[in-house]
Amino acid sequence: VLKITDIKRQRDLEEQQRRREQAIQEYNRRKKKKKKGLIINNADEVISLNKKYKGGFKRVFIFGHVDINYQNRNFKGDLIVINIKKKKAKEIMGIGNIQIQDKSSLMLGSKFFYYPKTKQGVFYNPRSYMKPYFIQADKVKIVREDLTILNNMLASSCDLKYAHYHLRASRAFVYKDDKFIFFNVEFM
């Protein structure tokens, strides 16, 4: 025997489930929006200047033990400067003890320039691990999401601080799908 109160409870349960699903969808939508923005996890000091520089940019200077997230990348360093135009980061520059990490790689270096719109960048004196190689270079250019160009590169699969063997190349093209092209290679 089915009672009217049972039908009412079923409707209440369906309404609660619908509200729960809407709340989860709203939470996920907000979470995705938050990932798009710049998040400062740590810094000793942040200075934002209202002065507009050449090109209409405003600058944000972030000093000391800087740790920020932007575009699914984590940037760390002693000083990071962000050029902003129309509330969007157009250029991110960093100097001193630089670390940049994404899902698949970690790069350490002395300074960098990164352009979020094109996802291109230049890194100076980088050290990195690009499977299966530990890599050092004078300069690294990120040309595309899947292509990195290294100048005056040393690479080794030996994980010792001073590798007992390595490859030296004047230029190397590294593709995300584990394809490496070396120029003027020496085995040392």
C-alpha positions as CSV (number, residue, x, y, z in Angstrom):
1,V,0.0,0.0,0.0
2,L,1.5,3.3,-1.1
3,K,0.8,6.4,1.0
4,I,0.7,10.0,0.0
5,T,3.5,10.8,2.4
6,D,5.8,8.3,0.6
7,I,5.2,10.1,-2.7
8,K,6.0,13.4,-1.0
9,R,9.2,12.0,0.4
10,Q,10.2,10.7,-3.0
11,R,9.7,14.2,-4.5
12,D,11.7,15.7,-1.6
13,L,14.5,13.3,-2.2
14,E,14.5,14.0,-6.0
15,E,14.5,17.8,-5.2
16,Q,17.5,17.4,-2.8
17,Q,19.4,15.3,-5.4
18,R,18.7,17.9,-8.1
19,R,19.9,20.7,-5.8
20,R,23.0,18.7,-4.9
21,E,23.9,18.2,-8.5
22,Q,23.4,21.9,-9.3
23,A,25.6,22.8,-6.3
24,I,28.4,20.5,-7.6
25,Q,28.1,21.9,-11.1
26,E,28.3,25.5,-9.7
27,Y,31.3,24.5,-7.6
28,N,33.1,23.0,-10.5
29,R,32.3,26.0,-12.7
30,R,33.8,28.4,-10.1
31,K,36.8,26.1,-9.6
32,K,37.6,26.2,-13.3
33,K,37.3,30.0,-13.3
34,K,39.7,30.3,-10.4
35,K,42.3,28.3,-12.2
36,K,42.4,30.9,-15.0
37,G,43.6,33.7,-12.7
38,L,46.9,34.5,-11.1
39,I,47.2,33.1,-7.6
40,I,49.9,34.4,-5.2
41,N,50.7,31.6,-2.8
42,N,53.6,33.3,-1.0
43,A,55.6,36.6,-1.2
44,D,57.4,38.9,1.2
45,E,56.1,42.0,-0.6
46,V,53.7,42.9,-3.5
47,I,53.8,46.3,-5.1
48,S,51.3,47.3,-7.8
49,L,52.0,50.6,-9.6
50,N,49.1,52.5,-11.1
51,K,51.5,54.2,-13.5
52,K,51.1,53.1,-17.1
53,Y,54.3,52.1,-18.8
54,K,55.1,52.1,-22.6
55,G,52.5,50.0,-24.3
56,G,49.8,50.7,-21.8
57,F,51.0,48.2,-19.3
58,K,50.8,48.3,-15.5
59,R,53.4,46.4,-13.5
60,V,53.1,44.3,-10.4
61,F,56.4,43.6,-8.6
62,I,56.5,40.6,-6.3
63,F,59.5,40.3,-4.0
64,G,61.0,37.6,-1.8
65,H,60.2,33.9,-1.7
66,V,57.7,34.3,-4.5
67,D,55.4,31.4,-5.3
68,I,52.6,32.0,-7.8
69,N,50.3,29.8,-9.9
70,Y,49.2,30.8,-13.4
71,Q,47.9,28.7,-16.3
72,N,48.5,25.4,-14.6
73,R,52.2,26.4,-13.9
74,N,53.9,27.1,-10.7
75,F,56.5,30.0,-10.7
76,K,58.9,30.5,-7.9
77,G,61.8,33.0,-7.5
78,D,63.3,36.0,-5.7
79,L,61.6,38.6,-7.9
80,I,58.8,38.3,-10.3
81,V,57.4,41.2,-12.4
82,I,54.1,40.9,-14.2
83,N,53.1,43.3,-17.0
84,I,49.3,43.6,-17.0
85,K,47.0,45.0,-19.6
86,K,43.2,45.0,-19.4
87,K,43.4,42.8,-16.2
88,K,45.4,40.1,-18.0
89,A,49.0,39.1,-17.6
90,K,50.8,39.8,-20.8
91,E,54.4,39.1,-19.7
92,I,55.8,37.4,-16.6
93,M,59.5,38.0,-15.8
94,G,61.5,36.5,-13.0
95,I,65.1,36.9,-11.6
96,G,66.9,34.8,-9.0
97,N,66.5,31.2,-8.0
98,I,63.8,30.5,-10.5
99,Q,61.7,27.4,-10.5
100,I,58.9,26.7,-13.0
101,Q,56.9,23.6,-12.8
102,D,54.0,22.1,-14.7
103,K,52.5,18.7,-14.8
104,S,55.3,17.1,-16.7
105,S,58.5,19.1,-16.0
106,L,60.5,21.2,-13.6
107,M,62.9,23.9,-14.8
108,L,65.4,25.7,-12.5
109,G,67.3,28.8,-13.8
110,S,68.6,32.3,-13.1
111,K,65.9,34.3,-15.0
112,F,63.0,33.9,-17.4
113,F,60.5,35.7,-19.6
114,Y,57.2,34.1,-20.2
115,Y,54.3,35.2,-22.5
116,P,51.0,33.7,-21.3
117,K,48.9,34.4,-24.4
118,T,51.3,32.4,-26.7
119,K,52.7,30.2,-23.9
120,Q,56.2,31.0,-25.2
121,G,59.2,31.8,-23.1
122,V,62.9,32.2,-22.7
123,F,64.8,30.8,-19.8
124,Y,68.5,31.5,-18.9
125,N,70.9,29.0,-17.4
126,P,68.2,26.4,-17.0
127,R,68.6,23.0,-15.4
128,S,65.8,20.5,-16.0
129,Y,64.8,16.9,-16.3
130,M,63.2,15.9,-19.6
131,K,62.8,12.2,-19.5
132,P,65.2,10.4,-19.9
133,Y,67.8,13.3,-19.7
134,F,69.0,15.7,-17.0
135,I,69.7,18.8,-19.0
136,Q,71.7,22.1,-18.6
137,A,71.9,24.8,-21.2
138,D,72.8,28.5,-21.6
139,K,69.3,29.3,-22.9
140,V,66.0,27.6,-23.5
141,K,63.3,28.8,-25.8
142,I,59.8,27.4,-25.5
143,V,58.5,27.9,-29.1
144,R,55.3,25.9,-28.8
145,E,53.5,23.7,-26.3
146,D,55.3,20.7,-27.8
147,L,58.6,22.2,-28.9
148,T,61.6,23.5,-26.9
149,I,64.9,24.7,-28.3
150,L,68.1,24.5,-26.2
151,N,71.3,26.4,-26.9
152,N,74.7,25.0,-25.8
153,M,73.2,22.0,-24.1
154,L,74.6,19.3,-21.9
155,A,72.4,16.2,-21.4
156,S,73.0,13.0,-19.4
157,S,70.8,10.2,-18.2
158,C,73.3,9.9,-15.2
159,D,71.7,11.4,-12.1
160,L,74.9,12.3,-10.3
161,K,75.6,16.0,-9.7
162,Y,78.8,15.8,-11.8
163,A,77.8,13.2,-14.4
164,H,80.6,10.9,-15.5
165,Y,79.3,11.0,-19.1
166,H,77.1,13.4,-21.1
167,L,76.1,14.6,-24.6
168,R,77.1,18.2,-25.6
169,A,75.2,19.9,-28.4
170,S,75.3,23.4,-29.8
171,R,71.5,23.2,-30.3
172,A,68.8,20.7,-29.5
173,F,65.1,20.5,-30.4
174,V,63.0,18.7,-27.8
175,Y,59.5,17.6,-28.6
176,K,57.0,16.5,-26.0
177,D,56.6,13.1,-27.4
178,D,60.1,12.1,-26.4
179,K,61.7,13.1,-29.7
180,F,65.1,14.8,-29.5
181,I,67.1,16.3,-32.3
182,F,70.7,17.3,-31.5
183,F,73.1,19.4,-33.6
184,N,76.9,19.3,-33.4
185,V,76.9,16.5,-30.9
186,E,79.9,15.4,-28.8
187,F,79.9,12.4,-26.4
188,M,82.0,13.2,-23.4
